[in-house]
Amino acid sequence: MARRPLHRLSLGLAAAAALLTALPGCGGAAPKADVESAPVAPSADPRADDAAARAAWDAALRLRFAGDTLGADAALVQLAARYPNTRYGRAAASQGVGGMVAVASVGIAAAVAVPAFMKYTRRAKGAEATALLQRMREAVVVWGDKECARLGKRCSAQFSFPASVGLTPAQPACDGGRSVAQPVDHKAWEHPTWKLLGVRPDAPTLWQYEFRSEGKGANATFTLRAVADLDCDGETGSYEISGYLDPEGRIGASESPYEVNALE
């Protein structure tokens, strides 16, 4: 889905780069005082005419950006007259330099807008993960407080969080190089830990979830993770929530998920 916007972005950036290259001090030659105007007979090689017209077009651009508006307009008129059968000659006759400036402006705007839109899209996809991790966190805290209350004075020595469970579902949500939400595999969520917590996705998901626990008593800790490869490039990002048993026999946990390259 991202190929078309990226293609348009590359075209826009190319146009912007062409304008910047044409500017003095940015790779272009200094503005010329005048532009040759002698009529030129069509060449036997159309590519030669096109190259010469491109050079005249660039010269007109340099004049315009150097502040010589009249010189640039005159150069465009001469270009249209000298090379009427080339794309640059036709552009000069129909729209002049304004068209090129417009294309470059669109390119520069796309350079800012498209990456921002893509980041926004990925962040929206991350909302699923952060919301479910919050629910899982609450379930762990509630279960842990009840378990510690059941153990009473033994909690500080015997308490442990539920057993670890690996990534669920087992496979990332990538199909043909695209990130595609996968239907909930209810069988995969039958692991005793997930059943104990009573939390699972309610709709097709882009993310894989896991629960890791270590230690006992005062050393008991847990980590909840949501993992995904949102652009299916082999590099994953994740959101995580970690927690522990505090000295008062209560479950402590980070209030919200923290991002680990989640937008990759």
Secondary structure as GFF3:
##gff-version 3
##sequence-region A 1 264
A	DSSP	alpha_helix	3	22	.	.	.	ID=ss1
A	DSSP	alpha_helix	46	65	.	.	.	ID=ss2
A	DSSP	alpha_helix	69	82	.	.	.	ID=ss3
A	DSSP	alpha_helix	87	94	.	.	.	ID=ss4
A	DSSP	alpha_helix	97	151	.	.	.	ID=ss5
A	DSSP	three_ten_helix	152	154	.	.	.	ID=ss6
A	DSSP	alpha_helix	155	158	.	.	.	ID=ss7
A	DSSP	beta_strand	165	168	.	.	.	ID=ss8
A	DSSP	beta_strand	174	175	.	.	.	ID=ss9
A	DSSP	beta_strand	178	179	.	.	.	ID=ss10
A	DSSP	three_ten_helix	188	190	.	.	.	ID=ss11
A	DSSP	alpha_helix	192	197	.	.	.	ID=ss12
A	DSSP	beta_strand	208	214	.	.	.	ID=ss13
A	DSSP	three_ten_helix	217	219	.	.	.	ID=ss14
A	DSSP	beta_strand	221	228	.	.	.	ID=ss15
A	DSSP	beta_strand	237	245	.	.	.	ID=ss16
A	DSSP	beta_strand	251	253	.	.	.	ID=ss17
A	DSSP	beta_strand	258	260	.	.	.	ID=ss18
###
